[in-house]
Amino acid sequence: MVKHLLLAAGAGLASAVFILSVAGGSPLGLPLAYLAPLPLFLVAFSQGYSSAVIAAVCGSIAMAGALGPATGATFFLTTGLAPMILSRQALQWRKGPDGTQNWYPAGRLLTLLTVSAAVFFLIVFVGFFTQDGGLPKAVENYMLEIAANYDLMADRNQLPALATFGDAIRNAAPEISRMLPGMVAISWMLSIMLNAVLAQAILARSERNFRPTPAYSKLELPRMLSYGVTATLILSFFPGILGFAGGTLAVILIWPYFILGLIVIHVISRRLSSRYVLLAAVYLILLTLAWPAALVAGIGLMDQWKGLRRQFGAPSSGQEKE
C-alpha cells in the first residue's frame, strides 16, 4: 500500500517536472511537457483509479508550490483530470455469458475524451460570452499583444525581422482567433490519447497492465457522435459567434472519426504489397497539408455507416475481451 502511494505521488511529481522543464528553458521542455500525462496513466493503468487521483493531486500541489495556485489548478484540469476520468472507465469490465471479461470499449473512451474537450471549450466559450466579441475577440486581442511584444523586441534589439514577424501575426490574428481554440483542443486530445496508448504499451510489455490492450483495428464509435457532428456542422454556417462555436465543436467532435479513418486506412493497407509505402505517403501528406484530414475523417464516418472494414475482412467488435 505504501509503495503504491509513493509511486502515485512520484508520478504526479514527475508529471509536474515535465511541465516545469518548459519554464526552465530546457531544450527538451516541449517534448517533456507533451509527455506530462504519461506518468499519471502509468500508475493509473497499473495500480488503479485511486493512484491516478493521488498522482493528479500531488502534481497539482507541486505546480501550485512552484508557480502559484492558478497554475496548480490549470495542471489539474488539463493534465490530471483526463487520466483520472479515462482510467476509471477503462478499468471497468463485465463478465460475459461465456465467462470472458468484456472491457469498457476503446471507442467509448475516445468519445469520452472528445466530449470532455467539447465541454471544456463550452465552459471557456460561455465564460467570454458576455464580453464584446466573445472568445474569438479575446484570442485576437491576445495575438495582437504578442505582435506588439515582437515590435518592442525589434525596436530594442534593432532586429527588423522580429517586426516583420509581428506584422505577420497581426495580419493573421482575425483568422487565427477562429482556428486556435479548435487547434488547442485537438492538440490536447492527441496528447492525452497518445500518452494513454503509450502507457498501455509499456505496461503490457512488462506485464503490469490491469486491462488487456484493446484491438484498435476493431474500434467502434457510438452512432450518436455522428449526430453531434451533423448538428455542429449545421451550426457552423450560422453567422457570428454561434457559427464560431459550431465550427469549433465540429472540429472537436469529428476528430474521433479522423482517428477511425486512419484505422480504416491501416486495415485496407494490409491487403497491399506496398502497404508501408502507402502509409508513409498518407502520413506525409497529413503532416504537410491540412485539408486531407477532412477526407480521412470522411472515411471514418463512412466506415461507421457503411462498414468499410467489414468489406475488407476486418469484422467490427464493440467489446474487447480477455
KAPELIN-V753795 format. One record per backbone hydrogen bond with DSSP energy under -1.0 kcal/mol. NH is the residue of the N-H (numbers start at 1). CO is the residue of the C=O. If there is no record, write none. Layout:
NH	CO
NH	CO
This chain:
5	1
6	2
7	3
8	4
9	5
10	6
11	7
12	8
13	9
14	10
15	11
16	12
17	13
18	14
19	15
20	16
21	17
22	19
24	20
25	22
26	21
29	26
32	28
33	29
34	30
35	31
36	33
38	35
41	37
42	38
43	39
44	40
45	41
47	43
48	44
52	48
53	49
54	50
55	51
56	52
57	53
58	54
59	55
60	56
61	57
62	58
63	59
64	60
65	61
66	62
67	63
68	64
72	68
73	69
74	70
75	71
76	72
77	73
78	74
79	75
80	75
81	76
84	80
85	81
86	82
87	83
88	84
89	85
90	86
91	87
92	89
94	102
96	100
99	96
102	94
103	320
104	92
109	105
110	106
111	107
112	108
113	109
114	110
115	111
116	112
117	113
118	114
119	115
120	116
121	117
122	118
123	119
124	120
125	121
126	122
127	123
128	124
129	126
131	128
134	131
137	133
138	134
139	135
140	136
141	137
142	138
143	139
144	140
145	141
146	142
147	143
148	144
149	145
150	146
151	147
152	148
153	149
154	150
155	151
156	152
157	153
158	154
159	154
162	159
164	160
165	161
166	162
167	163
168	164
169	165
170	166
171	167
172	168
176	172
177	173
179	175
180	176
183	179
184	180
185	181
186	182
187	183
188	184
189	185
190	186
191	187
192	188
193	189
194	190
195	191
196	192
197	193
198	194
199	195
200	196
201	197
202	198
203	199
204	200
205	201
206	202
208	203
210	45
216	214
218	215
219	216
225	222
226	223
228	224
229	225
230	226
231	227
232	228
233	229
234	230
235	231
236	232
237	234
238	235
244	240
245	241
246	242
247	243
248	244
249	245
250	246
251	247
252	248
253	249
254	250
258	254
259	255
260	256
261	257
262	258
263	259
264	260
265	261
266	262
267	263
268	264
269	265
270	267
271	268
272	269
278	274
279	275
280	276
281	277
282	278
283	279
284	280
285	281
286	282
287	283
288	284
289	285
293	290
294	291
296	292
297	293
298	294
299	295
300	296
301	297
302	298
303	299
304	300
305	301
306	302
307	303
311	307
313	310
314	309
317	218
